[in-house]
Amino acid sequence: MPIKWLEETGEERVVGKKGSSLSRAKESGLEVPRGFVITAPTFEDFVQERDLEERIQKILDRTDRNDLESVRRAENQIRSLIEDEEVPEEVREEIEEAYEKINMSEEVRSAGEEAVDLVGGQRETEFVAVRSSPTGARIPGAHHSELNVNGKDAVIDALKDCWASLYSSEALSMEEELGSIHSMAVIVQRMVEPEVSGSAYSSDPLGREETLVESVWGLGTGLSSGTVTPDRYLIDERGEVQSKEIANKGWKIVRDPTSGKNLKQRVSGNKRDSESLEDNRYSELVETVRKAENTLGGDVKVDFALARNGVQILDVEKTQASGGEGREREGVVRGIGASPGEVEGEVNVIYSDTDIEKIEDEEVVASVEAAERLIPILHRVSGIVSDEGGVSSNLSVLARELGVPAIVGTKNATDMLTRGETVTINGYTGTVFEGEKESAEVEVSQSSVGEAPLTATHVKALNSVSPDAEGAVIPDYINPRKAEQVAREYRPERVWIRTDPRGFDQPNLGVIGRREDEADGVVLESYGNVMRTPDLVTSGVSFLGIDVGSLEDDGGREALMNAVEKVGEEAEGAETAVLMDETDPGCVEKAVQSGIDTVAVPEHEVSRARRAVAKAERKFMLDRLREL
């Protein structure tokens, strides 16, 4: 089937990463604009039926991915191939029919042709957003999205533009660093006309614990493209603002009432410096982000639009916080730290596409905007500094993924910095210094900033050893000698290890087995095993580990949460733990609420898990206080 509605659960290989995330968000009860997905297999069939595969591959084979002129030439050639072909008639008809029904609820669409005809006769053509949803690697800003599309022919044209953007210069340049994009699905949704748009992170992407919200007037294009510096809010889990920076937002993107196209409009009067978020939106956005976090199982970035009918979710994606430090030192330019790290390099100030072609490797690039046109050279430069833009711009997001330090929203970098001078930039503090780096290095890691918070719930290392952990859980088999070494490392903290049962000299070593008659500890890998929790405890098992990944695969998200709650309530007297390959804040919160003793994660996740545990414990205590 060429079409899947967002209400249908879609696999990523069919509806792409964005389509899959939006489908899950809608299923969880979040407000997502109505829409449908033109599936990735539809694109693949189009390429094969029109004999494009071999011609596209020949172009790619002769393209130098490190040569900007070469990838742009390939992009243009492949776009022409795709645009010159007609979409198959049967596919076009299904798209046009879905477009006619986009304003209808699922109930009306499924009620039969009579109901559809009745409601359809009362509808005019809709303005829609047409967005790329690639499978495989997701490269922010590399793929086509088009807003305020109106009419069937315009939807088909936008579809082909999205298909062609699979081979954009940005995507081709980033393929080696971020992986290949396998195919392209395309999302068509009802257009939202927001007063305010923005992005909200469940955790500040630079490692602070609060929710970060960036917002601008009008459509979110100004934020994602890096052309507008947004307002910034750090909001705690109670919905209270801990800090805010209100920007001068001189421009906004709106729909032109005459042409229906996007229009860059000057913001007039005091509204430029006015807050874009009203006080009553803070807790609403935090609640929305938490729900998305629980749905996707990890830190998330939520793109939203604030319209008359509340918060509308435009995109949801998983993120990972970065951390860093900054030393006090007088800078020549200050802005917003957007991607952590400290580097030095010669400045190259750019104003046009011609300037971009002259950028040399390892330079620090100063630009008016945090513009998507810089994406093809991002992997070659030392750092980025821009006059405008926010942490949520596509360039900033990609810089964090590549580990390229970036500073945005300086207002004056292109005026203050001179081509050829040597500067040092710190992407955590948002400061540009004259000259080379000082001898003391700045530490940058994926861990938290500052001292680890104290928590009642233990955080242990999973299948690894970490000096920051309070013990270890190793369900993968290791030999007894290695098991004793791990136990000595953590003595007197308790460790649980799958190894051969024998008499051990280390009193803090507990043995995990596959069955309760083999050892003192058991890992629960299916919901059937979870149901046996009371019997296992009665039989003398003193450790129960919940394999989060296996249980979610076995029964889905809801079954996992039920399992955590059941083990926490029924395993009295035994140590309990959730075992996860990456920090899942929603599962951590459920574990804390259910009285689970331990969260176990790989070594590189220990600091992040501890932050999630601390946040969940604070929320748990606040909720209890409110009930008094």
N, C-alpha and C positions, 0 to 999 in steps of 0.2 A: 504493500500500500504506500503510495507517495506521501500520504498525509497522516499525521498523528496529532490529535488534540492534546493540549497541555494537561488536561484532566487525566489522560492515560499515562500510566507509568512507562517511561521510555528508557531503554538501555542506552548507555553513552555511545556505543558504536552505531546506534540508529539515529538518535536525536542530538548527538554531540554533548559536550560538557555543559554548556550553558542550558541547553534544552532539558537535560537530565536534572540539573540543579533546580530549575524553575518548576519542573514537574513535581519534584519532591517537596519544594516549598509550598506549592499550591495544595498538594495532598495533605500537608501538615496544618492547613488552615490559614496560612499567610495570604494576604491580599495580592494576587498576581493578576495583571490585566489579561482578559480573555485572549486566546490565540491558538495557533496551531504551528506544527513543525513540518516543513518539507524535508523528508528524511535524507540521511547521507546515502543510503543505497539508491535513491532517486538520482542523485548527482553521479554516482558511479555508473549507473545504467546509461545516463545521458552521454558520458564520456565514451563508453564502449560502443553504443549504438551509432554515434556520430564519428567513430574511428578517430578519436582525438588522442587516445592514450599514447600511441607511438609518436605522434607529432609533438606532443607535449614533452615526452621523455627526451627526444632529440634536442629540443631547446634547452632543457635542464642539463643535459650532458655537456653542452658547450658553454655553460654559464659558470663564471668564476664567482663564487659566493662572497669573496672578500673584495670584489671590485664593484663599487656602487653603480658605475655606468653599465656594467655587465648585467647585474640583477635587475636594474630598471628596464633594460632592453628586453630581458626575458619576460618580465612582468607584462610589458606592453604587447609583446608578441602572443603570449598565451591568452591575454584578455581578448585580443582580436579574434583568436580562434573560437573562443567560447561565445562571444557576442554575435559572431556571424552565423551561428547555428540556431535553428528554431527548437524551442522546447517541444517535446512530443505532444501531440494533440490531446491524448488521453490524460497526460499529466497536467497539461494546461487547464483542461476542463475541471479536474478535481481541485486544483488550486483556486480557480475562479468560483467554484461552488462553495468551497470553504470560506473564501473571502466574503461571499454574500451572507454567510451564516455567522460571521465573527462576532456580531453584536448579540447573538442569541445565547441563552444559557444552555448547559448540557441537557437539562430537562426538556427544553423546547426542541432541541436538535434530535433527541431520541424519541419524541412523542409521535413522530410520523409526518408524512408529507403535508397533510392538511394543516397541522399546527405550524409547520415550517413556512408554508405558503402564506398563511394568515399573518404571521409575524414578519416574514420577509417582505411582504407587500407594504409594510409600514416603515421600512428602513431605507435610507439613502446610502450611497457608497460611503465607506468609512475612511478616515485618515488612520493609517497604520504605521507601525515601526517595523522595518524589515532588518533583521540582525543575523549576522553569521554565527554559527555554532559549530566550530570545528571539532572533529574527533582527534585523539592524540594530543600533542602538545597544545597548550593554550597560550598564545602570545598577545598580551594586551596591546591594543592599538594597531595590530597587524592586519586585521580583517575588516571588511566593509560592513558598515551599519548605516541605514538610511532612515531618517525620521520624516514624518508628515508625508508619507507616500499615499496617493489618492488615485483610485481607479485600477481596474484589472490589468491593463497594459503596463501601467507604472509598476505594479507589483511584480510582474514577470521580468521587467527590465532590472529592477532592484535585485531579484533573485539571481539573475545571471552575473550581476556585479559582485554579489556575495560569493558565488561559485568561483569567479575569476580571482577573487582575493585570496583564495587558497595559495596562490602563487604570487602574492604581493612581494615587493622588494623587501619589506620588513620581515615577512615570514621566511623568505629564502635566505636572508642574511643571518637570521637567528637560529636556523635549523640545527647547525652544529652544536650550539650552546644549549638549546632547550629541547631538542628532539624534533622529529618530523611530525607534520600534521598529515593524518592518513586520509581524511575525507572531509566533506563539508555538508552539514545540515543547515537549514535556514529557518529562523523563527519569524512568524508574522503575528503581531499583536496589535490590539486596539491602542491607538495613540492616547497618551495621557498628556493633558495640558497643565503642567504644574505651576504653581506660584514659586515653589522652591524645589530644587533637586539636590542630591548629595550622595555621599558614601559614608557608611558607618562600619567601623571595625569592632568586633567583639573585644579585642585587645589592641591597644595602640601598636601598630606595626614596628615601632622602634623599641618595644619592650616594656613600656609602662603598662600598669594593670588596668587602667580605666578604659572605657569605651571611647574611641576617637570618632567624632563626627565632623565631616567637612561639608559645607553647604553653600550654594550659590542661588541667585535669582534665576528663574526661568528653567529651561531645559538643562540637563546635565552635561550636554556637549561641551560647554565652557569649562567644566571641571575636568572631564576625562581628556580633553585635548590639550590641557595645560595653558589655555589662553586667559583664564581668569583665576586670580588668587582668592580662595574661598575663606569664609569664616571657619574657625576651628574651635571645637568644644571637646574637653575631656570630662566625661560624665561617669560617676561611680555607679555601682550596682543598685543604689537606691534611687537613681534618676536625678541626683543632685550634681550640678556643675562644679567641678573642682578648679577649672580654669577655662578661659575663653579669649580668643583673639579675633576681633572684628576687623575684617579687611575692607579696603576701599574697592568696591566691586563696580567698576565703571561701565561694564558691559554685561549684557545677558543675551541668551539665544532664545528667540520666541518664534511662533508661527506667524508669517506675514498674512494678515487677513485678506489681502488682495490675491496674491499668487499661491498661497498655501505652503510656500517653501520656508525653509529656515531663514531667519533674519537676525543679524547681529545688531542689537539695539542698544543705544546708550541709556544707562540708568540715570535718571534725573534727580536733582535736588538732594535732600537729606537721605534718601533711600540708599545712596551709594555706601554710606557709612553706618547704615542701620543694621541691626541684627536680622539675619534671615530666618532664624528659628525662634518661635514663640516659646515661652516657658513651659507651656503644657505639652510640648512635643518631646521634651527630654526623656521622660519615663516611657513614653510610647515607643520611641526609637530604641531604647535599651531593651524593652520587652520584646520588640520585633527581632532584634539582633540575637537575643538569647534563644528565642524560638528557632531561628535559623541555625544557630550554633548546635542546638540539640538535634536538629534534623539532619545536618550534614556530618555531625560528629567531629568537631574540631573548630579552631579559630576560623572566623569567616569575615568576609567583606561583603556588605549588602549595599547595592546601589538602589536608591529609593527616589520616589517623587511624592511630594506633598500636594495633594489635590483636595477638592471639596469633600470627597468621600474618604479621606484619611490617608494613611501611608500605603503607597502602592510599591510593590517590589519589582524592580526591573531586572535585577541580576543578583545571584548569590554565588560566591566562590570561596573555597577554602584558602586560608592564608597561613603563613608562619611568621611569628614575630621575630625580629632581629634585635640584637642588643648592642650596646657600645658604651664608650665613655668619652668624655671631653675634658680637656684641661683648660683652666682659666688662662686666657691669653688674649691680648687686645687684637681685634680683627679689623680689617678694612671694609668688609662687607658682612652683613648679617641677614639671615633669612630663616626659612623653615627647614630643619633637617628632614630629608625625605628618604635617604638611604644611607645607613651608617658606614663608618670607615674614615680613615684619614690618609690622604695621598697628596703628593706634590706633583707639579707639572707646569709646563709652559702654557700660558693662556692663549686661546684662539677665540676671538669674538666673532660671532656669525650673525648675519642678518638675512641671508637668502639661501636658496638651494645651491647657488654657485659657490657660496662660502662653504657649505657642507662638503662639497666635493674636494675641497682643499684641506680638510681636517687631516692631521697626521696622527699616527699611533701615539698613545700615552699623553696626549694633550688634555688640559682642562678646558672644556668648552663652555663659554659664556654665551647665553642666548636670551633673546627677549622673552620667549615663551618656552615652557617645558613641552616642546612640540613633538608630535608623533613622527615628524619627518626626520628626527634625530635617531630613531630606533635602528635603522640599518648600520649606523656606525657606533652604536652604544658599546658593543663588546670590544671595541678597539681603543676607547679613550680611558683616561685615568679617572675623570670625574666630570660632573655636569653642574653648572650654576645657572639659574634663570631668574629674570626679573619677575615673571608671573608664574602661576601654577601652584598646585597643592600636592600633598602626600598621595592623593587618590588619582592623580593624572596617570595615564597609561605609561608614560615615560618613567615616572617615579616607581610604579609597581614593577616594571620590568628591570629597572636599575637595582631594586632590592633582590630580585631573583638572580641577577647576574653578579651581585656583590660590587656594583660600581657606586661609589659615594656620590650623593646628589644633594643639592641645596636648591630650594625653589622659593618663589615669593620674596625675593630680595628687594625688588622695586628699582634697584640702581646698579646691578652687577655689570651690565654692558656699558654703563657710564664710568664706573669706578675702576674697572680692570682694563689693562692695556695689552694688546696683542704682543706676545713675546716675553712678557714678564713672568717670573717664576712665583707661584703662589702655592700655599697648602690649604686644602679644604677639609673641613670636618663635617661629614654628613650626618652626624648625630646631634651636634650642637647647632648646626646651621651657620657656621662661621668660616669666613675666608681670611687667611693670614698672609701677610707678605713673606716672601722667602721660602726656604726649604723647611722640611719637618724638623722639629727639635729632636734631640737624641732619644728621649723617652718615647717609646712606642705607645700608641693607643691600642688597647686590647679590644677586639671586636669578636663577638661570638654569637651563637644562636641562643645563649642563655639569658637569664634575666639581668637587669641592671641593679647593682647594689647588693646588700646582704640578703641571703635566702630567708623568707619568712618562716616563723615557727608555726607548726601545725600539730593538731592532735592526731590526725590521720598520718600514718607512716608513709613515706615515699621510699621505695626500694628499687634497686636496679634489676631489670629483667634480662636474663641471659647475658649478664655483663657484670663488671665491677666498677663502681664509681665512688670516689672519695666523698662526693656530696650526698650519697644515698645512706639510708639508715638500715641497711641490710641488703639481701639479694634473694631473688626467686629465680631459679634456673630449672625450668621444666624440660629443657633439652638435655639429654644425657651427657654427663661428664664422668670421668673415672674417679674412683674413691680418693686417690691421692690429690687430684686437683680439687675435689670437693672439700677436703680438709684444709687446703691452702686458702680457699675462699672463706671458709668459716673462721680461720685464724685472722684473716684480713678484717673481719667485721666484729670479732669478739668484743663485748658480750652480746651484740645485736644478733637477733635470730635470722638465720638463713634457711631457705628451703630449696633442696637440690634433688633432681632426679639422678640417682646413682645406684650402685649395687648396695643393698642392705648389708650392713656388717657393724661390728662394734667400733664406734668412733671415739677418739680422744676428745673431740670438740663438743662440749655439752650444748653449744648453741646451734648445732647442725641437725636439721630435720630432713628426713628423706621423703621425696615424692615418688609415688608409684602409680601405675595405671589402675590398680584396684586397691581397695581398702585393706585387703589381706596381705598386701605386699609391703606396705609402708605406712607412715604416720600421716602423710599428706596426699591429697588427690587433686588433680586439675580437672575441672568440669568443662567438657568440650561440647556437650549437647544438652538440650533442655530436658531430655529424659533423665540424665544424671543429676540435673539440678533438682528434679522432683524427689530424688532420694536423699536430699540433704538431711532430714531428721534421722534417717536410718544410718547414714554415714557417721554422724556425730555420736549416735548411740553405740556404734560398733567400735568407737575409740579413735576415729580420725581426728587429728588436732589441727589440720590445716586444709582449707578449701580454697583453691584458686579458680577464679572465673575467667576462662579464656574468651575475652571480649570478641575477637575476630571470628572465632569458630561459632560462638553462640549467635552472633548477628547473622552470619551466613546460614546458620541452621534454621532460624525462625524469624529473622527480621529485627528491626529496631525495637519495636514494642516488646517482643519476646525477650530481648536482651535486658531491657529495663525491668521487666517483671522478674527475670532471673536474679538480677542484682538485689532487688528488694526482698525476694524470697530467701536468698542465702543470708542476707543481713539479718533478717528477722528470725530465721530458724536454726542458725548455726551457733547457738549460744554455747560458749565454752571453748569453741575452736577459733583459731585465727583465720580471718577471711581476707581475701585480696582480689582485686580486679587486675588482670594482666592484659596490657594493651601495647601494641607496637608503636603507637603515637598517642600523644595526649588527646583525649576526647573529653572536653569540658562538660558536655551533657552527661556522660557516663560518670565522670568524677563527681558531679553534683549529686547524681542519684546514689552513688556509693556513700557519700557523706551523709545524706539524708537517711540512708538505710542502716547506718552504723557499721559499714565495712571498715576493717582495721587498716588495710594497706592498699596503696596504689603502686603497682610495679610497672615500670617503663624502661626502655633501653637507656643506656648511659647518656646519650646526647639529648634525651628528653627529660632528664631528672629535674633540672631547674624550671623548665616550663610546666611540668606536672606539679611541682611544689607551688608555683604561683596559682595554678588552677585549683588546687586543694585549698589554699589559703582563701581564695575568693569564694569558693563554695562554702567553707566553714563560716566566713563572715556573713554571707547571705543566710545561711541556716540559722545563725544566732539572731540576726535582725528579724527574720520571720517569726521566730519564737517570741522575741520581745514584743512584736506587734500584736501577738495573740494574747498577751497578758492584760 
